[in-house]
Amino acid sequence: MATIFTKIANGDIPSYKCAEDENFYAFLDINPVVKGHTLVIPRKEIDYIFDMEDDDLAAFELFAKKVAKAIRTAFPCKKVAQVVLGLEVNHAHIHLMPINSEGDVDFKKHVKLTEEEMKETAEKIFEAFESL
């Protein structure tokens, strides 16, 4: 059975798309820790990121790097944090979050954004990604 992330990447479940190519998909987290909190996934289903083949993992990180650059362009910040937890959905994924301090990465805190704010955020990241 397809994971929720596969359904999102395939367009079966709506998402706020930030970037994509034939192998990877990036979209806004619907319960963001910070504005711009983006999830990056491989289209190929694999549960654990470190079970990926070396070439696939390298390509995944390079795609995430480009998404991180787009996030930083769209939302100027000191850095873009990368977090890999992988327990909430059994599909490899990377959390990317614009941050100005370590305290910005607190999964116990979340920001509330309107649907319009989510759309605008995704569009900013998508446009920045496309311009790279």
N, CA, C and O atoms as CSV, one atom per row, in Angstrom:
chain,resi,resn,atom,element,x,y,z
A,1,MET,N,N,0.836,-1.187,0.000
A,1,MET,CA,C,0.000,0.000,0.000
A,1,MET,C,C,0.885,1.256,0.000
A,1,MET,O,O,1.871,1.336,0.732
A,2,ALA,N,N,0.522,2.199,-0.809
A,2,ALA,CA,C,1.306,3.431,-0.930
A,2,ALA,C,C,1.271,4.239,0.364
A,2,ALA,O,O,0.247,4.294,1.045
A,3,THR,N,N,2.398,4.864,0.693
A,3,THR,CA,C,2.442,5.720,1.876
A,3,THR,C,C,1.720,7.033,1.583
A,3,THR,O,O,1.466,7.376,0.428
A,4,ILE,N,N,1.398,7.754,2.645
A,4,ILE,CA,C,0.761,9.057,2.476
A,4,ILE,C,C,1.658,9.988,1.655
A,4,ILE,O,O,1.160,10.804,0.879
A,5,PHE,N,N,2.981,9.868,1.825
A,5,PHE,CA,C,3.890,10.725,1.059
A,5,PHE,C,C,3.879,10.364,-0.421
A,5,PHE,O,O,3.975,11.251,-1.270
A,6,THR,N,N,3.764,9.086,-0.745
A,6,THR,CA,C,3.658,8.688,-2.154
A,6,THR,C,C,2.378,9.255,-2.747
A,6,THR,O,O,2.377,9.744,-3.876
A,7,LYS,N,N,1.298,9.191,-1.997
A,7,LYS,CA,C,0.017,9.733,-2.468
A,7,LYS,C,C,0.117,11.240,-2.689
A,7,LYS,O,O,-0.469,11.771,-3.633
A,8,ILE,N,N,0.859,11.931,-1.819
A,8,ILE,CA,C,1.065,13.370,-1.990
A,8,ILE,C,C,1.888,13.645,-3.246
A,8,ILE,O,O,1.517,14.493,-4.058
A,9,ALA,N,N,2.996,12.934,-3.408
A,9,ALA,CA,C,3.863,13.147,-4.578
A,9,ALA,C,C,3.144,12.825,-5.878
A,9,ALA,O,O,3.409,13.451,-6.905
A,10,ASN,N,N,2.232,11.850,-5.845
A,10,ASN,CA,C,1.478,11.472,-7.044
A,10,ASN,C,C,0.298,12.392,-7.313
A,10,ASN,O,O,-0.353,12.276,-8.352
A,11,GLY,N,N,0.012,13.305,-6.391
A,11,GLY,CA,C,-1.106,14.228,-6.573
A,11,GLY,C,C,-2.441,13.664,-6.118
A,11,GLY,O,O,-3.479,14.285,-6.348
A,12,ASP,N,N,-2.440,12.502,-5.478
A,12,ASP,CA,C,-3.687,11.909,-4.985
A,12,ASP,C,C,-4.190,12.629,-3.736
A,12,ASP,O,O,-5.388,12.629,-3.452
A,13,ILE,N,N,-3.276,13.238,-2.999
A,13,ILE,CA,C,-3.595,14.054,-1.828
A,13,ILE,C,C,-3.000,15.430,-2.101
A,13,ILE,O,O,-1.830,15.524,-2.472
A,14,PRO,N,N,-3.772,16.497,-1.929
A,14,PRO,CA,C,-3.248,17.839,-2.213
A,14,PRO,C,C,-2.075,18.207,-1.299
A,14,PRO,O,O,-1.989,17.751,-0.159
A,15,SER,N,N,-1.186,19.035,-1.822
A,15,SER,CA,C,-0.052,19.525,-1.046
A,15,SER,C,C,0.326,20.910,-1.537
A,15,SER,O,O,-0.137,21.374,-2.578
A,16,TYR,N,N,1.171,21.548,-0.764
A,16,TYR,CA,C,1.735,22.841,-1.149
A,16,TYR,C,C,3.123,22.566,-1.724
A,16,TYR,O,O,4.124,22.570,-1.007
A,17,LYS,N,N,3.159,22.328,-3.036
A,17,LYS,CA,C,4.393,21.933,-3.715
A,17,LYS,C,C,5.407,23.060,-3.714
A,17,LYS,O,O,5.094,24.208,-4.028
A,18,CYS,N,N,6.650,22.697,-3.348
A,18,CYS,CA,C,7.759,23.655,-3.336
A,18,CYS,C,C,8.774,23.357,-4.428
A,18,CYS,O,O,9.430,24.271,-4.928
A,19,ALA,N,N,8.913,22.074,-4.811
A,19,ALA,CA,C,9.895,21.681,-5.824
A,19,ALA,C,C,9.635,20.224,-6.201
A,19,ALA,O,O,9.049,19.455,-5.439
A,20,GLU,N,N,10.090,19.875,-7.402
A,20,GLU,CA,C,9.999,18.475,-7.805
A,20,GLU,C,C,10.885,18.217,-9.011
A,20,GLU,O,O,11.220,19.118,-9.779
A,21,ASP,N,N,11.246,16.958,-9.142
A,21,ASP,CA,C,11.833,16.453,-10.362
A,21,ASP,C,C,11.345,15.019,-10.506
A,21,ASP,O,O,10.434,14.602,-9.790
A,22,GLU,N,N,11.932,14.265,-11.414
A,22,GLU,CA,C,11.435,12.910,-11.661
A,22,GLU,C,C,11.675,11.953,-10.495
A,22,GLU,O,O,11.011,10.921,-10.404
A,23,ASN,N,N,12.605,12.274,-9.607
A,23,ASN,CA,C,12.951,11.374,-8.505
A,23,ASN,C,C,12.557,11.853,-7.114
A,23,ASN,O,O,12.479,11.054,-6.181
A,24,PHE,N,N,12.310,13.154,-6.969
A,24,PHE,CA,C,12.079,13.718,-5.638
A,24,PHE,C,C,10.957,14.747,-5.663
A,24,PHE,O,O,10.617,15.300,-6.709
A,25,TYR,N,N,10.395,14.987,-4.490
A,25,TYR,CA,C,9.284,15.926,-4.355
A,25,TYR,C,C,9.450,16.666,-3.036
A,25,TYR,O,O,9.811,16.063,-2.025
A,26,ALA,N,N,9.189,17.965,-3.039
A,26,ALA,CA,C,9.276,18.779,-1.824
A,26,ALA,C,C,7.967,19.546,-1.654
A,26,ALA,O,O,7.418,20.097,-2.608
A,27,PHE,N,N,7.484,19.564,-0.410
A,27,PHE,CA,C,6.207,20.219,-0.124
A,27,PHE,C,C,6.214,20.732,1.317
A,27,PHE,O,O,6.978,20.255,2.156
A,28,LEU,N,N,5.351,21.710,1.584
A,28,LEU,CA,C,5.294,22.276,2.925
A,28,LEU,C,C,4.728,21.275,3.913
A,28,LEU,O,O,3.788,20.541,3.607
A,29,ASP,N,N,5.315,21.255,5.110
A,29,ASP,CA,C,4.761,20.478,6.217
A,29,ASP,C,C,3.443,21.148,6.612
A,29,ASP,O,O,3.401,22.369,6.767
A,30,ILE,N,N,2.368,20.372,6.778
A,30,ILE,CA,C,1.078,20.976,7.108
A,30,ILE,C,C,0.972,21.384,8.582
A,30,ILE,O,O,0.014,22.045,8.983
A,31,ASN,N,N,1.951,20.990,9.370
A,31,ASN,CA,C,2.012,21.399,10.774
A,31,ASN,C,C,3.411,21.964,11.029
A,31,ASN,O,O,4.205,21.370,11.758
A,32,PRO,N,N,3.704,23.127,10.416
A,32,PRO,CA,C,5.086,23.622,10.409
A,32,PRO,C,C,5.602,24.079,11.765
A,32,PRO,O,O,4.877,24.644,12.584
A,33,VAL,N,N,6.878,23.809,11.962
A,33,VAL,CA,C,7.585,24.309,13.144
A,33,VAL,C,C,7.881,25.796,12.954
A,33,VAL,O,O,7.776,26.583,13.895
A,34,VAL,N,N,8.247,26.168,11.739
A,34,VAL,CA,C,8.490,27.565,11.354
A,34,VAL,C,C,7.924,27.782,9.957
A,34,VAL,O,O,7.718,26.825,9.211
A,35,LYS,N,N,7.677,29.020,9.609
A,35,LYS,CA,C,7.218,29.339,8.262
A,35,LYS,C,C,8.309,28.921,7.272
A,35,LYS,O,O,9.470,29.293,7.436
A,36,GLY,N,N,7.943,28.160,6.263
A,36,GLY,CA,C,8.901,27.677,5.285
A,36,GLY,C,C,9.337,26.236,5.536
A,36,GLY,O,O,10.124,25.691,4.763
A,37,HIS,N,N,8.837,25.610,6.605
A,37,HIS,CA,C,9.160,24.216,6.952
A,37,HIS,C,C,8.714,23.307,5.808
A,37,HIS,O,O,7.524,23.175,5.521
A,38,THR,N,N,9.687,22.694,5.175
A,38,THR,CA,C,9.462,21.907,3.964
A,38,THR,C,C,9.921,20.470,4.170
A,38,THR,O,O,10.927,20.214,4.831
A,39,LEU,N,N,9.168,19.537,3.594
A,39,LEU,CA,C,9.538,18.126,3.605
A,39,LEU,C,C,10.036,17.748,2.219
A,39,LEU,O,O,9.449,18.143,1.211
A,40,VAL,N,N,11.109,16.990,2.174
A,40,VAL,CA,C,11.677,16.517,0.916
A,40,VAL,C,C,11.632,14.997,0.950
A,40,VAL,O,O,12.084,14.375,1.912
A,41,ILE,N,N,11.081,14.400,-0.110
A,41,ILE,CA,C,10.931,12.940,-0.147
A,41,ILE,C,C,11.418,12.373,-1.470
A,41,ILE,O,O,11.383,13.054,-2.495
A,42,PRO,N,N,11.872,11.126,-1.447
A,42,PRO,CA,C,12.117,10.443,-2.717
A,42,PRO,C,C,10.770,9.923,-3.243
A,42,PRO,O,O,9.907,9.529,-2.459
A,43,ARG,N,N,10.599,9.924,-4.540
A,43,ARG,CA,C,9.368,9.365,-5.110
A,43,ARG,C,C,9.337,7.849,-4.908
A,43,ARG,O,O,8.271,7.256,-4.744
A,44,LYS,N,N,10.502,7.244,-4.923
A,44,LYS,CA,C,10.603,5.802,-4.690
A,44,LYS,C,C,10.403,5.551,-3.195
A,44,LYS,O,O,11.083,6.145,-2.358
A,45,GLU,N,N,9.472,4.672,-2.876
A,45,GLU,CA,C,9.199,4.392,-1.463
A,45,GLU,C,C,10.333,3.601,-0.825
A,45,GLU,O,O,10.717,2.528,-1.290
A,46,ILE,N,N,10.839,4.156,0.229
A,46,ILE,CA,C,11.808,3.469,1.084
A,46,ILE,C,C,11.599,4.021,2.487
A,46,ILE,O,O,11.468,5.231,2.669
A,47,ASP,N,N,11.568,3.150,3.463
A,47,ASP,CA,C,11.227,3.544,4.821
A,47,ASP,C,C,12.343,4.335,5.497
A,47,ASP,O,O,12.090,5.381,6.094
A,48,TYR,N,N,13.553,3.845,5.406
A,48,TYR,CA,C,14.658,4.383,6.200
A,48,TYR,C,C,15.695,5.014,5.281
A,48,TYR,O,O,16.221,4.363,4.378
A,49,ILE,N,N,15.977,6.268,5.519
A,49,ILE,CA,C,16.876,7.030,4.650
A,49,ILE,C,C,18.225,6.330,4.461
A,49,ILE,O,O,18.787,6.373,3.367
A,50,PHE,N,N,18.751,5.690,5.505
A,50,PHE,CA,C,20.069,5.073,5.395
A,50,PHE,C,C,20.018,3.672,4.792
A,50,PHE,O,O,21.037,2.983,4.730
A,51,ASP,N,N,18.837,3.251,4.348
A,51,ASP,CA,C,18.711,2.040,3.538
A,51,ASP,C,C,18.755,2.366,2.046
A,51,ASP,O,O,18.757,1.464,1.209
A,52,MET,N,N,18.791,3.653,1.719
A,52,MET,CA,C,18.862,4.058,0.312
A,52,MET,C,C,20.214,3.652,-0.264
A,52,MET,O,O,21.225,3.636,0.438
A,53,GLU,N,N,20.211,3.329,-1.544
A,53,GLU,CA,C,21.470,3.067,-2.243
A,53,GLU,C,C,22.302,4.348,-2.201
A,53,GLU,O,O,21.750,5.448,-2.177
A,54,ASP,N,N,23.616,4.207,-2.194
A,54,ASP,CA,C,24.503,5.367,-2.068
A,54,ASP,C,C,24.228,6.437,-3.117
A,54,ASP,O,O,24.144,7.619,-2.785
A,55,ASP,N,N,24.087,6.041,-4.369
A,55,ASP,CA,C,23.833,7.019,-5.431
A,55,ASP,C,C,22.496,7.723,-5.235
A,55,ASP,O,O,22.379,8.922,-5.490
A,56,ASP,N,N,21.488,6.977,-4.782
A,56,ASP,CA,C,20.166,7.570,-4.544
A,56,ASP,C,C,20.209,8.542,-3.370
A,56,ASP,O,O,19.601,9.611,-3.417
A,57,LEU,N,N,20.936,8.162,-2.310
A,57,LEU,CA,C,21.064,9.040,-1.147
A,57,LEU,C,C,21.812,10.319,-1.523
A,57,LEU,O,O,21.440,11.410,-1.092
A,58,ALA,N,N,22.848,10.181,-2.311
A,58,ALA,CA,C,23.605,11.364,-2.750
A,58,ALA,C,C,22.714,12.284,-3.579
A,58,ALA,O,O,22.732,13.500,-3.390
A,59,ALA,N,N,21.939,11.713,-4.491
A,59,ALA,CA,C,21.037,12.517,-5.321
A,59,ALA,C,C,19.960,13.174,-4.464
A,59,ALA,O,O,19.568,14.313,-4.716
A,60,PHE,N,N,19.486,12.460,-3.458
A,60,PHE,CA,C,18.470,12.979,-2.536
A,60,PHE,C,C,19.014,14.205,-1.798
A,60,PHE,O,O,18.336,15.227,-1.697
A,61,GLU,N,N,20.225,14.094,-1.292
A,61,GLU,CA,C,20.838,15.212,-0.570
A,61,GLU,C,C,21.102,16.400,-1.499
A,61,GLU,O,O,20.942,17.551,-1.091
A,62,LEU,N,N,21.502,16.133,-2.735
A,62,LEU,CA,C,21.732,17.226,-3.682
A,62,LEU,C,C,20.433,17.945,-4.025
A,62,LEU,O,O,20.415,19.167,-4.168
A,63,PHE,N,N,19.337,17.181,-4.157
A,63,PHE,CA,C,18.031,17.803,-4.385
A,63,PHE,C,C,17.649,18.642,-3.160
A,63,PHE,O,O,17.207,19.782,-3.301
A,64,ALA,N,N,17.820,18.074,-1.960
A,64,ALA,CA,C,17.499,18.801,-0.726
A,64,ALA,C,C,18.338,20.074,-0.608
A,64,ALA,O,O,17.851,21.101,-0.137
A,65,LYS,N,N,19.584,20.003,-1.033
A,65,LYS,CA,C,20.462,21.180,-1.000
A,65,LYS,C,C,19.892,22.296,-1.865
A,65,LYS,O,O,19.901,23.459,-1.462
A,66,LYS,N,N,19.401,21.951,-3.043
A,66,LYS,CA,C,18.814,22.950,-3.940
A,66,LYS,C,C,17.534,23.528,-3.320
A,66,LYS,O,O,17.283,24.729,-3.416
A,67,VAL,N,N,16.736,22.676,-2.689
A,67,VAL,CA,C,15.528,23.159,-2.014
A,67,VAL,C,C,15.918,24.091,-0.868
A,67,VAL,O,O,15.284,25.128,-0.672
A,68,ALA,N,N,16.955,23.731,-0.112
A,68,ALA,CA,C,17.420,24.577,0.991
A,68,ALA,C,C,17.860,25.948,0.481
A,68,ALA,O,O,17.575,26.967,1.112
A,69,LYS,N,N,18.547,25.977,-0.649
A,69,LYS,CA,C,18.950,27.261,-1.236
A,69,LYS,C,C,17.721,28.085,-1.594
A,69,LYS,O,O,17.701,29.300,-1.397
A,70,ALA,N,N,16.698,27.422,-2.121
A,70,ALA,CA,C,15.461,28.122,-2.483
A,70,ALA,C,C,14.773,28.664,-1.237
A,70,ALA,O,O,14.275,29.790,-1.246
A,71,ILE,N,N,14.740,27.881,-0.171
A,71,ILE,CA,C,14.135,28.329,1.088
A,71,ILE,C,C,14.867,29.558,1.604
A,71,ILE,O,O,14.240,30.530,2.024
A,72,ARG,N,N,16.192,29.515,1.573
A,72,ARG,CA,C,16.991,30.636,2.081
A,72,ARG,C,C,16.799,31.891,1.227
A,72,ARG,O,O,16.844,33.009,1.741
A,73,THR,N,N,16.587,31.704,-0.064
A,73,THR,CA,C,16.302,32.837,-0.951
A,73,THR,C,C,14.930,33.421,-0.647
A,73,THR,O,O,14.760,34.639,-0.582
A,74,ALA,N,N,13.954,32.537,-0.462
A,74,ALA,CA,C,12.578,32.975,-0.220
A,74,ALA,C,C,12.398,33.578,1.167
A,74,ALA,O,O,11.619,34.514,1.349
A,75,PHE,N,N,13.120,33.040,2.141
A,75,PHE,CA,C,13.017,33.476,3.532
A,75,PHE,C,C,14.408,33.677,4.105
A,75,PHE,O,O,14.958,32.766,4.725
A,76,PRO,N,N,14.989,34.860,3.908
A,76,PRO,CA,C,16.346,35.101,4.401
A,76,PRO,C,C,16.485,34.692,5.871
A,76,PRO,O,O,15.671,35.061,6.719
A,77,CYS,N,N,17.525,33.931,6.141
A,77,CYS,CA,C,17.764,33.391,7.475
A,77,CYS,C,C,19.249,33.088,7.602
A,77,CYS,O,O,19.979,33.132,6.612
A,78,LYS,N,N,19.699,32.782,8.808
A,78,LYS,CA,C,21.109,32.446,8.997
A,78,LYS,C,C,21.453,31.130,8.308
A,78,LYS,O,O,22.465,31.026,7.615
A,79,LYS,N,N,20.602,30.130,8.504
A,79,LYS,CA,C,20.838,28.815,7.900
A,79,LYS,C,C,19.507,28.115,7.665
A,79,LYS,O,O,18.461,28.556,8.143
A,80,VAL,N,N,19.567,27.028,6.928
A,80,VAL,CA,C,18.421,26.140,6.783
A,80,VAL,C,C,18.790,24.848,7.500
A,80,VAL,O,O,19.758,24.177,7.144
A,81,ALA,N,N,18.003,24.514,8.514
A,81,ALA,CA,C,18.249,23.296,9.285
A,81,ALA,C,C,17.758,22.086,8.496
A,81,ALA,O,O,16.749,22.141,7.792
A,82,GLN,N,N,18.502,20.997,8.638
A,82,GLN,CA,C,18.090,19.717,8.066
A,82,GLN,C,C,17.907,18.745,9.227
A,82,GLN,O,O,18.818,18.542,10.031
A,83,VAL,N,N,16.732,18.151,9.305
A,83,VAL,CA,C,16.437,17.199,10.363
A,83,VAL,C,C,15.883,15.935,9.724
A,83,VAL,O,O,14.997,15.989,8.871
A,84,VAL,N,N,16.416,14.803,10.149
A,84,VAL,CA,C,15.916,13.506,9.696
A,84,VAL,C,C,15.475,12.741,10.932
A,84,VAL,O,O,16.292,12.374,11.776
A,85,LEU,N,N,14.181,12.508,11.026
A,85,LEU,CA,C,13.632,11.737,12.144
A,85,LEU,C,C,13.119,10.400,11.621
A,85,LEU,O,O,13.612,9.338,12.002
A,86,GLY,N,N,12.125,10.471,10.745
A,86,GLY,CA,C,11.661,9.275,10.063
A,86,GLY,C,C,10.774,8.343,10.840
A,86,GLY,O,O,10.567,7.207,10.414
A,87,LEU,N,N,10.241,8.773,11.964
A,87,LEU,CA,C,9.385,7.886,12.742
A,87,LEU,C,C,7.901,8.102,12.466
A,87,LEU,O,O,7.100,7.177,12.605
A,88,GLU,N,N,7.535,9.311,12.080
A,88,GLU,CA,C,6.116,9.623,11.935
A,88,GLU,C,C,5.484,9.064,10.663
A,88,GLU,O,O,4.289,8.767,10.661
A,89,VAL,N,N,6.236,8.914,9.600
A,89,VAL,CA,C,5.749,8.321,8.344
A,89,VAL,C,C,6.828,7.363,7.858
A,89,VAL,O,O,8.009,7.710,7.835
A,90,ASN,N,N,6.428,6.174,7.476
A,90,ASN,CA,C,7.390,5.160,7.023
A,90,ASN,C,C,7.768,5.386,5.561
A,90,ASN,O,O,7.545,4.533,4.702
A,91,HIS,N,N,8.338,6.539,5.308
A,91,HIS,CA,C,8.810,6.930,3.977
A,91,HIS,C,C,9.937,7.926,4.226
A,91,HIS,O,O,9.726,8.955,4.868
A,92,ALA,N,N,11.111,7.632,3.730
A,92,ALA,CA,C,12.266,8.503,3.963
A,92,ALA,C,C,11.905,9.956,3.664
A,92,ALA,O,O,11.265,10.252,2.655
A,93,HIS,N,N,12.319,10.849,4.545
A,93,HIS,CA,C,12.066,12.266,4.317
A,93,HIS,C,C,13.023,13.121,5.142
A,93,HIS,O,O,13.541,12.709,6.180
A,94,ILE,N,N,13.228,14.326,4.631
A,94,ILE,CA,C,14.084,15.318,5.267
A,94,ILE,C,C,13.228,16.539,5.573
A,94,ILE,O,O,12.480,17.013,4.718
A,95,HIS,N,N,13.343,17.045,6.800
A,95,HIS,CA,C,12.717,18.313,7.172
A,95,HIS,C,C,13.737,19.412,6.905
A,95,HIS,O,O,14.881,19.313,7.349
A,96,LEU,N,N,13.340,20.454,6.190
A,96,LEU,CA,C,14.177,21.634,5.974
A,96,LEU,C,C,13.447,22.829,6.569
A,96,LEU,O,O,12.273,23.057,6.278
A,97,MET,N,N,14.151,23.594,7.409
A,97,MET,CA,C,13.523,24.727,8.089
A,97,MET,C,C,14.455,25.933,8.113
A,97,MET,O,O,15.613,25.813,8.512
A,98,PRO,N,N,13.958,27.095,7.689
A,98,PRO,CA,C,14.774,28.304,7.821
A,98,PRO,C,C,14.904,28.664,9.292
A,98,PRO,O,O,13.908,28.714,10.015
A,99,ILE,N,N,16.141,28.916,9.738
A,99,ILE,CA,C,16.355,29.209,11.159
A,99,ILE,C,C,17.323,30.367,11.348
A,99,ILE,O,O,18.171,30.654,10.502
A,100,ASN,N,N,17.161,31.017,12.489
A,100,ASN,CA,C,18.100,32.049,12.929
A,100,ASN,C,C,18.748,31.679,14.246
A,100,ASN,O,O,19.705,32.326,14.671
A,101,SER,N,N,18.230,30.630,14.907
A,101,SER,CA,C,18.826,30.124,16.133
A,101,SER,C,C,18.457,28.649,16.281
A,101,SER,O,O,17.517,28.174,15.644
A,102,GLU,N,N,19.191,27.934,17.115
A,102,GLU,CA,C,18.892,26.527,17.340
A,102,GLU,C,C,17.503,26.341,17.934
A,102,GLU,O,O,16.857,25.320,17.698
A,103,GLY,N,N,17.042,27.317,18.700
A,103,GLY,CA,C,15.718,27.251,19.307
A,103,GLY,C,C,14.584,27.243,18.299
A,103,GLY,O,O,13.449,26.903,18.634
A,104,ASP,N,N,14.890,27.621,17.055
A,104,ASP,CA,C,13.860,27.604,16.011
A,104,ASP,C,C,13.463,26.184,15.625
A,104,ASP,O,O,12.407,25.977,15.028
A,105,VAL,N,N,14.297,25.210,15.959
A,105,VAL,CA,C,14.009,23.813,15.627
A,105,VAL,C,C,13.486,23.133,16.890
A,105,VAL,O,O,14.231,22.472,17.613
A,106,ASP,N,N,12.199,23.309,17.136
A,106,ASP,CA,C,11.557,22.725,18.310
A,106,ASP,C,C,10.253,22.084,17.856
A,106,ASP,O,O,9.261,22.776,17.626
A,107,PHE,N,N,10.258,20.772,17.730
A,107,PHE,CA,C,9.101,20.056,17.217
A,107,PHE,C,C,7.924,20.029,18.189
A,107,PHE,O,O,6.871,19.471,17.881
A,108,LYS,N,N,8.105,20.631,19.356
A,108,LYS,CA,C,6.991,20.749,20.299
A,108,LYS,C,C,6.224,22.043,20.077
A,108,LYS,O,O,5.144,22.238,20.635
A,109,LYS,N,N,6.790,22.931,19.256
A,109,LYS,CA,C,6.150,24.206,18.942
A,109,LYS,C,C,5.841,24.240,17.451
A,109,LYS,O,O,6.598,23.720,16.632
A,110,HIS,N,N,4.728,24.854,17.121
A,110,HIS,CA,C,4.323,24.952,15.723
A,110,HIS,C,C,3.729,26.333,15.473
A,110,HIS,O,O,3.206,26.980,16.380
A,111,VAL,N,N,3.822,26.759,14.238
A,111,VAL,CA,C,3.198,28.022,13.853
A,111,VAL,C,C,1.914,27.706,13.101
A,111,VAL,O,O,1.810,26.687,12.417
A,112,LYS,N,N,0.956,28.584,13.239
A,112,LYS,CA,C,-0.316,28.441,12.532
A,112,LYS,C,C,-0.303,29.396,11.343
A,112,LYS,O,O,-0.146,30.606,11.507
A,113,LEU,N,N,-0.467,28.844,10.153
A,113,LEU,CA,C,-0.522,29.660,8.945
A,113,LEU,C,C,-1.865,29.439,8.269
A,113,LEU,O,O,-2.403,28.331,8.275
A,114,THR,N,N,-2.393,30.496,7.692
A,114,THR,CA,C,-3.641,30.369,6.949
A,114,THR,C,C,-3.360,29.635,5.635
A,114,THR,O,O,-2.208,29.475,5.230
A,115,GLU,N,N,-4.413,29.202,4.995
A,115,GLU,CA,C,-4.256,28.547,3.699
A,115,GLU,C,C,-3.570,29.491,2.709
A,115,GLU,O,O,-2.720,29.070,1.924
A,116,GLU,N,N,-3.943,30.750,2.753
A,116,GLU,CA,C,-3.329,31.738,1.858
A,116,GLU,C,C,-1.833,31.890,2.158
A,116,GLU,O,O,-1.024,31.978,1.234
A,117,GLU,N,N,-1.464,31.922,3.432
A,117,GLU,CA,C,-0.053,32.008,3.805
A,117,GLU,C,C,0.713,30.759,3.345
A,117,GLU,O,O,1.854,30.860,2.896
A,118,MET,N,N,0.090,29.598,3.457
A,118,MET,CA,C,0.731,28.360,2.999
A,118,MET,C,C,0.963,28.427,1.486
A,118,MET,O,O,2.047,28.092,1.008
A,119,LYS,N,N,-0.047,28.855,0.741
A,119,LYS,CA,C,0.091,28.967,-0.718
A,119,LYS,C,C,1.206,29.943,-1.087
A,119,LYS,O,O,2.037,29.647,-1.945
A,120,GLU,N,N,1.219,31.109,-0.433
A,120,GLU,CA,C,2.248,32.114,-0.717
A,120,GLU,C,C,3.642,31.594,-0.379
A,120,GLU,O,O,4.595,31.838,-1.118
A,121,THR,N,N,3.759,30.884,0.728
A,121,THR,CA,C,5.044,30.323,1.144
A,121,THR,C,C,5.543,29.325,0.118
A,121,THR,O,O,6.695,29.391,-0.310
A,122,ALA,N,N,4.679,28.399,-0.279
A,122,ALA,CA,C,5.058,27.389,-1.272
A,122,ALA,C,C,5.437,28.043,-2.594
A,122,ALA,O,O,6.416,27.647,-3.227
A,123,GLU,N,N,4.672,29.034,-3.009
A,123,GLU,CA,C,4.968,29.723,-4.272
A,123,GLU,C,C,6.327,30.414,-4.234
A,123,GLU,O,O,7.074,30.369,-5.211
A,124,LYS,N,N,6.652,31.050,-3.113
A,124,LYS,CA,C,7.953,31.721,-2.982
A,124,LYS,C,C,9.096,30.712,-3.111
A,124,LYS,O,O,10.079,30.960,-3.809
A,125,ILE,N,N,8.955,29.584,-2.436
A,125,ILE,CA,C,10.011,28.564,-2.495
A,125,ILE,C,C,10.078,27.968,-3.898
A,125,ILE,O,O,11.168,27.785,-4.439
A,126,PHE,N,N,8.935,27.665,-4.486
A,126,PHE,CA,C,8.889,27.088,-5.831
A,126,PHE,C,C,9.559,28.018,-6.843
A,126,PHE,O,O,10.369,27.578,-7.658
A,127,GLU,N,N,9.217,29.301,-6.786
A,127,GLU,CA,C,9.807,30.272,-7.714
A,127,GLU,C,C,11.314,30.378,-7.513
A,127,GLU,O,O,12.068,30.448,-8.482
A,128,ALA,N,N,11.750,30.388,-6.263
A,128,ALA,CA,C,13.193,30.454,-5.986
A,128,ALA,C,C,13.887,29.185,-6.489
A,128,ALA,O,O,14.984,29.256,-7.043
A,129,PHE,N,N,13.260,28.043,-6.299
A,129,PHE,CA,C,13.820,26.757,-6.764
A,129,PHE,C,C,13.958,26.766,-8.284
A,129,PHE,O,O,14.994,26.378,-8.824
A,130,GLU,N,N,12.923,27.203,-8.955
A,130,GLU,CA,C,12.916,27.227,-10.421
A,130,GLU,C,C,13.969,28.181,-10.977
A,130,GLU,O,O,14.450,27.979,-12.092
A,131,SER,N,N,14.335,29.214,-10.222
A,131,SER,CA,C,15.304,30.202,-10.713
A,131,SER,C,C,16.753,29.750,-10.485
A,131,SER,O,O,17.678,30.383,-10.992
A,132,LEU,N,N,16.959,28.668,-9.731
A,132,LEU,CA,C,18.321,28.207,-9.460
A,132,LEU,C,C,18.897,27.439,-10.637
A,132,LEU,O,O,20.037,26.980,-10.575
